[in-house]
């Protein structure tokens, strides 16, 4: 999601594993190697969106063949191009210079820093997340950009924010309500925002199938289209119920609707191409998977391979 590349993805994983006390790490290069060599994987670090149950990597994770207890590190950063959808949600808050905002579930603070640029040196932005490690990374990135006088970070749960009522002009929560109790989190976002303040929420859309531009034959296309989507737990919101919930919460001047995050083979990070390939071929036989890869390779060569995942977004004003 972050356009900055201060730390490579593999380095971030290693830093986190070291923080957790794991000293020996074997890094595999993508889904295929992890699936093919489960005996080499001491602890499985999975840094992807909620992975489809059909993914080979997911199958390895639940197979019991790993040589040490499984470690799943789950990040909802989403594909790189999802940044555009997240940025639109942040910008829809309409923050003015000198304003105050909170970014709930801020992670490494990419959107927190964007909000800080909006409010300027006279404003204040707080990033909240339950992951203290990510907050340390976020604070370091804020310092590097000279924003540490505008931004602060706090450990906190979206379901029970520590801030007083009516504290902020705006609140943002991207891919948070799809991981926590949505009713409680939405109520908390509304509570900490002042009257006439704005709230923006974006969640994964597990009710909208993924799409791609590959010219697959109809039988193959039907099998790929029927792949299971990432599951969700009870109480979370990762579908179109976001819109009903937003209305029920009493927000006014609501703008809402689904957004697609589109990746292109020539632009995407290799791990996201591998992730999409794994989720697609995981429901296919070996000959069908070979056929899919051949079609994808041809489409990539002619720069016509696109794929998209969906998010639900809602922005509204507190009465």
C-alpha positions in Angstrom: 0.0 0.0 0.0 2.8 2.4 0.9 4.7 4.0 -2.0 7.8 4.2 0.1 10.2 1.2 -0.1 12.3 1.9 2.9 12.3 -1.7 3.9 12.0 -4.6 1.5 9.1 -7.0 2.2 11.4 -9.8 3.2 13.3 -7.5 5.5 10.1 -6.5 7.3 9.2 -10.2 7.8 12.7 -11.0 9.2 12.5 -8.0 11.5 9.1 -9.1 12.8 10.3 -12.7 13.3 13.3 -11.4 15.2 11.0 -9.3 17.4 9.0 -12.4 18.1 12.1 -14.3 19.2 12.5 -16.5 16.1 16.2 -16.7 15.2 16.4 -19.1 12.4 14.4 -18.2 9.3 14.2 -19.8 5.9 12.7 -17.4 3.3 11.0 -19.1 0.4 10.5 -17.3 -2.9 6.7 -17.3 -3.4 3.9 -19.7 -3.2 5.3 -22.4 -5.4 8.5 -22.9 -3.4 6.6 -22.9 -0.1 4.1 -25.5 -1.4 6.8 -27.6 -2.9 9.2 -27.7 0.1 7.1 -27.7 3.3 9.9 -29.5 5.1 12.2 -26.6 4.7 9.8 -24.1 6.2 10.4 -23.8 10.0 7.8 -21.1 10.5 5.4 -20.0 7.7 5.2 -16.2 7.4 2.3 -15.4 5.2 2.2 -11.7 4.3 -0.8 -11.5 2.0 -4.5 -10.5 2.1 -6.7 -13.1 3.7 -5.6 -16.0 1.5 -8.1 -18.2 -0.3 -8.6 -21.7 1.2 -7.7 -23.1 -2.2 -4.2 -21.5 -2.3 -1.4 -24.0 -2.2 0.3 -21.9 0.5 -2.9 -22.1 2.6 -3.0 -25.8 2.1 0.6 -26.1 3.3 -0.2 -24.0 6.3 -3.0 -26.2 7.5 -1.5 -29.5 6.4 0.5 -30.2 9.6 3.6 -30.9 7.5 5.6 -27.9 8.7 8.5 -28.9 10.9 7.7 -26.3 13.6 4.5 -24.7 14.8 2.8 -22.5 12.2 3.1 -18.8 12.3 0.7 -16.8 10.2 1.5 -13.1 9.9 -1.6 -11.6 8.3 -1.6 -8.2 6.6 -4.5 -6.6 4.9 -2.4 -4.1 3.0 -3.8 -5.5 -0.2 -2.3 -5.3 -3.7 -0.1 -2.3 -4.3 -2.7 -0.7 -6.6 -5.2 -0.8 -3.7 -3.4 2.3 -2.5 -5.5 4.4 -4.9 -8.8 3.1 -3.3 -7.4 3.8 0.2 -6.1 7.2 -0.7 -9.5 8.2 -2.1 -11.1 7.1 1.2 -8.6 9.2 3.1 -9.1 12.2 0.9 -12.9 12.0 1.1 -12.6 13.1 4.7 -12.0 16.6 3.5 -9.5 17.4 6.2 -8.5 21.1 6.5 -5.3 22.5 7.7 -5.1 22.6 11.5 -7.6 19.7 11.8 -7.4 16.6 14.0 -7.8 13.0 12.7 -7.4 9.4 13.8 -6.3 6.5 11.5 -7.6 3.4 13.2 -5.8 0.2 12.2 -3.0 2.4 10.8 -0.4 -0.4 10.3 2.9 1.2 9.2 1.1 4.6 8.8 1.0 5.2 5.1 -2.4 6.9 5.3 -1.6 8.4 8.6 1.2 10.3 6.9 -1.1 11.4 4.1 -3.6 12.8 6.7 -0.7 14.6 8.4 0.2 16.4 5.1 -3.4 17.4 4.9 -3.6 19.0 8.4 -0.2 20.6 8.3 2.0 21.6 11.1 -0.9 23.1 13.0 -2.9 19.9 13.0 -2.7 16.6 14.8 -3.1 13.0 13.6 -3.0 9.9 15.8 -2.5 6.4 14.4 -3.9 3.5 16.4 -3.2 -0.2 15.9 -3.1 -3.3 18.0 0.3 -4.3 16.6 3.0 -2.5 18.6 5.7 -3.7 16.1 4.0 -2.0 13.2 3.6 1.2 15.2 7.3 1.3 15.8 7.9 1.0 12.1 5.2 3.7 11.5 6.9 6.1 14.0 10.3 5.6 12.3 8.8 6.4 8.9 7.1 9.5 10.3 10.4 10.7 11.7 12.1 10.2 8.4 9.5 12.4 6.7 9.7 15.1 9.5 6.2 14.4 10.6 6.8 13.3 14.1 5.6 16.7 15.5 2.2 16.2 13.8 1.7 12.4 14.2 1.7 10.2 17.3 0.9 6.5 17.5 -0.9 4.5 20.2 -1.6 0.9 20.7 -5.3 0.5 20.7 -8.2 -1.7 19.7 -10.8 -0.5 17.1 -13.5 -1.9 19.3 -12.5 0.1 22.4 -10.7 3.3 21.4 -9.1 5.2 24.3 -9.9 8.7 23.0 -12.6 10.9 24.6 -15.9 11.6 22.8 -15.9 14.2 20.0 -12.1 14.3 19.9 -11.4 14.4 16.1 -12.6 16.2 13.0 -12.3 12.9 11.1 -11.7 9.2 11.5 -10.4 6.6 9.0 -10.5 2.8 9.1 -9.2 0.9 6.1 -9.5 -2.9 6.2 -10.3 -2.9 9.9 -14.1 -3.6 10.2 -13.4 -6.8 8.2 -11.2 -8.0 11.1 -13.1 -6.9 14.2 -16.6 -6.6 15.6 -18.0 -4.2 13.0 -20.8 -2.8 15.1 -18.6 -1.9 18.0 -15.8 -0.5 15.8 -18.2 1.7 13.8 -19.8 3.0 17.0 -16.4 3.9 18.3 -15.5 5.7 15.1 -18.7 7.7 15.4 -18.1 8.4 19.1 -14.7 9.9 18.8 -15.6 12.2 15.9 -17.1 15.6 16.6 -20.5 16.6 15.3 -20.2 17.4 11.6 -17.0 15.4 11.5 -16.4 12.8 8.8 -15.9 9.0 9.0 -14.5 6.9 6.2 -14.4 3.1 6.2 -13.1 0.7 3.6 -13.4 -3.1 3.8 -12.6 -6.1 1.7 -15.5 -7.2 -0.5 -15.6 -11.0 -0.2 -19.1 -10.9 -1.8 -17.6 -9.6 -5.1 -15.6 -12.2 -7.1 -12.1 -11.4 -8.2 -11.8 -10.6 -11.9 -9.1 -10.9 -14.6 -8.7 -10.3 -18.3 -7.3 -13.7 -19.3 -8.9 -15.2 -22.4 -9.6 -18.6 -20.8 -11.8 -21.2 -22.4 -15.3 -21.3 -20.8 -14.8 -24.4 -18.8 -11.6 -23.1 -17.3 -13.1 -19.7 -16.6 -16.0 -21.3 -14.8 -13.7 -23.3 -12.5 -11.6 -20.2 -11.7 -14.7 -18.1 -11.1 -16.0 -20.7 -8.6 -12.9 -20.6 -6.4 -13.8 -19.9 -2.7 -13.3 -16.4 -1.5 -11.5 -15.6 1.8 -13.6 -16.4 4.7 -14.6 -14.0 7.5 -15.5 -14.6 11.2 -18.8 -13.8 12.8 -19.4 -10.1 13.6 -17.0 -8.6 11.1 -18.0 -6.7 7.9 -16.5 -7.7 4.6 -19.4 -7.3 2.3 -22.2 -4.9 1.2 -23.7 -4.9 4.7 -21.3 -2.0 5.3 -23.8 0.3 3.6 -26.7 -0.8 5.8 -24.5 -0.5 8.9 -23.4 3.0 7.9 -27.0 4.2 7.5 -28.0 2.6 10.7 -25.2 4.4 12.6 -26.9 7.6 11.6 -24.3 9.2 9.3 -25.5 11.8 6.9 -24.3 13.0 3.5 -23.2 9.4 2.8 -21.2 8.5 -0.2 -20.8 4.7 -0.7 -20.1 2.0 -3.2 -17.6 -0.7 -4.2 -14.2 0.1 -5.6 -11.9 -2.1 -7.6 -8.2 -2.3 -7.1 -6.6 -3.2 -10.4 -3.2 -4.8 -10.9 -1.3 -5.2 -14.2 1.3 -7.9 -14.7 3.9 -5.4 -15.8 3.3 -3.2 -12.7 2.5 -5.6 -9.9 5.0 -6.7 -7.3 6.1 -10.4 -8.0 4.5 -11.6 -4.8 1.1 -10.3 -5.7 1.3 -11.9 -9.1 2.3 -15.1 -7.4 -0.6 -14.7 -4.9 -3.2 -14.2 -7.7 -1.8 -17.1 -9.6 -1.9 -19.4 -6.6 -5.5 -18.5 -5.8 -6.4 -19.2 -9.4 -4.6 -22.5 -10.1 -5.4 -23.9 -6.7 -8.8 -25.0 -7.9 -7.4 -26.5 -11.2 -6.0 -29.8 -12.1 -2.3 -29.9 -13.0 -3.0 -29.8 -16.8 -5.5 -27.0 -16.3 -3.0 -25.1 -14.2 -0.4 -25.5 -16.9 -2.9 -24.1 -19.4 -3.7 -21.2 -17.2 -0.1 -20.3 -16.8 0.5 -20.4 -20.6 -2.4 -18.1 -21.2 -1.2 -15.8 -18.4 2.3 -15.7 -19.8 1.0 -14.8 -23.3 -1.2 -12.1 -21.9 1.7 -10.7 -19.8 3.9 -10.6 -22.9 1.4 -8.5 -24.8 0.7 -6.4 -21.6 -3.0 -7.3 -21.5 -3.1 -9.2 -18.2 -5.1 -7.3 -15.6 -6.7 -8.6 -12.4 -8.9 -6.9 -9.9 -10.1 -7.3 -6.3 -13.0 -5.3 -4.8 -13.5 -3.2 -1.7 -16.6 -1.6 -0.2 -16.2 2.0 0.9 -18.5 4.4 2.8 -17.9 8.0 3.9 -20.3 10.0 5.9 -20.9 12.9 8.3 -21.7 12.6 12.0 -24.9 14.7 12.8 
